Amino acid sequence: MTDPWYVLSAVLVSAAVTWTLRAAPFAMLAPLRHSALLAYIGDRMPVGVMVILATYTLRDTDPVVLTSAGPAALALAITIGLHLWRGSMTLSIFAGTAAYVLVTSVIAA
């Protein structure tokens, strides 16, 4: 049978490591709250994420084939248009995705 002190020490070490790992981000965040770099990254990150998602989505699109490029171009236009008009990333991404799925489903049917 395992020694109770061994089990207790393992539990205490595990609890200390878990607590430290969960508290560390909050401790490191306090000095960064007023950082100009963090504010800059926060402003630019949404656009960068959208560019990466669009590039990843369009990587397999064949620009010559209309059944491949058509739905992608329409969804991209809807996404960009809604984002410029409303400024809501959530709305534009969901609407562009819905348009792409709808058009590709209609073409495939």
Backbone torsions as a table, in degrees:
resi	resn	phi	psi	omega
1	MET	NA	147.0	-178.0
2	THR	-76.8	143.0	179.9
3	ASP	-65.8	131.1	-179.2
4	PRO	-61.2	-33.1	179.2
5	TRP	-67.5	-34.0	177.0
6	TYR	-65.1	-44.8	178.9
7	VAL	-64.6	-44.5	179.6
8	LEU	-61.9	-42.5	179.8
9	SER	-67.0	-36.8	177.6
10	ALA	-64.8	-41.8	178.6
11	VAL	-65.4	-42.8	179.6
12	LEU	-65.6	-41.3	177.6
13	VAL	-64.7	-43.4	178.5
14	SER	-62.5	-41.9	178.7
15	ALA	-65.2	-40.8	179.6
16	ALA	-65.0	-43.1	178.9
17	VAL	-65.2	-44.5	179.1
18	THR	-61.3	-46.6	-179.9
19	TRP	-62.0	-43.2	-179.9
20	THR	-64.3	-43.7	-179.6
21	LEU	-66.9	-30.8	178.3
22	ARG	-80.6	-28.6	-179.2
23	ALA	-86.7	-23.9	-175.6
24	ALA	-58.3	-44.2	179.7
25	PRO	-61.2	-36.4	179.3
26	PHE	-69.6	-36.6	178.1
27	ALA	-68.3	-36.6	179.6
28	MET	-78.6	-22.3	-177.7
29	LEU	-73.6	-32.3	-176.3
30	ALA	-55.6	-49.0	179.1
31	PRO	-70.2	-20.7	-177.1
32	LEU	-87.5	-8.1	-176.2
33	ARG	-59.0	-34.3	-176.5
34	HIS	-105.7	20.8	-178.6
35	SER	-79.0	131.8	177.1
36	ALA	-68.0	-35.2	178.8
37	LEU	-64.0	-42.8	179.9
38	LEU	-65.6	-38.2	176.7
39	ALA	-64.4	-41.4	178.7
40	TYR	-62.9	-45.9	179.5
41	ILE	-63.8	-39.4	178.7
42	GLY	-63.9	-32.8	177.6
43	ASP	-74.3	-37.4	-173.3
44	ARG	-91.6	-18.9	-174.2
45	MET	-61.2	-45.7	-178.3
46	PRO	-58.7	-41.3	179.5
47	VAL	-67.2	-41.1	178.5
48	GLY	-62.4	-40.5	178.8
49	VAL	-65.2	-41.1	178.9
50	MET	-64.3	-39.3	178.4
51	VAL	-64.4	-43.0	178.9
52	ILE	-64.4	-43.4	178.5
53	LEU	-63.6	-42.2	179.5
54	ALA	-65.1	-42.6	178.9
55	THR	-63.7	-43.5	179.3
56	TYR	-64.2	-39.7	-178.4
57	THR	-69.1	-39.2	-174.8
58	LEU	-89.2	2.3	-174.4
59	ARG	-64.2	-30.8	-178.8
60	ASP	-99.7	7.8	-178.0
61	THR	-79.9	127.1	176.6
62	ASP	-90.0	113.6	-174.8
63	PRO	-68.3	-14.3	-178.5
64	VAL	-85.4	-33.2	-176.5
65	VAL	-86.9	120.3	-176.1
66	LEU	-64.8	-35.7	-179.2
67	THR	-70.2	-16.0	176.8
68	SER	-96.2	-46.9	-175.4
69	ALA	-81.4	-29.6	-177.3
70	GLY	-60.3	-56.9	179.1
71	PRO	-61.5	-38.0	179.9
72	ALA	-66.2	-42.8	179.2
73	ALA	-65.4	-42.0	179.2
74	LEU	-64.6	-45.4	179.5
75	ALA	-64.2	-39.2	178.1
76	LEU	-65.1	-42.3	178.5
77	ALA	-64.5	-41.5	178.5
78	ILE	-64.8	-43.5	-179.6
79	THR	-62.7	-47.9	-179.7
80	ILE	-65.9	-44.5	-179.6
81	GLY	-61.6	-46.9	179.3
82	LEU	-65.5	-36.6	-179.9
83	HIS	-68.3	-39.1	177.6
84	LEU	-70.3	-35.9	-177.2
85	TRP	-76.5	-49.9	-174.2
86	ARG	-99.9	-25.0	-179.3
87	GLY	74.9	14.8	-179.2
88	SER	-105.5	113.3	-179.9
89	MET	-65.1	-40.0	-178.6
90	THR	-62.3	-48.4	179.5
91	LEU	-61.2	-46.1	-176.3
92	SER	-66.4	-41.0	179.7
93	ILE	-67.2	-45.1	179.9
94	PHE	-65.6	-41.5	-179.6
95	ALA	-67.5	-42.0	177.6
96	GLY	-64.0	-40.5	177.9
97	THR	-65.0	-44.4	179.2
98	ALA	-62.4	-42.4	178.7
99	ALA	-63.0	-43.4	179.6
100	TYR	-62.5	-46.7	-179.5
101	VAL	-64.3	-42.4	-179.9
102	LEU	-63.1	-48.1	-178.0
103	VAL	-66.6	-43.5	179.1
104	THR	-66.7	-31.9	176.8
105	SER	-68.8	-39.0	179.1
106	VAL	-67.9	-41.2	179.8
107	ILE	-66.4	-40.6	-177.7
108	ALA	-71.6	-23.8	-175.8
109	ALA	-78.7	NA	NA
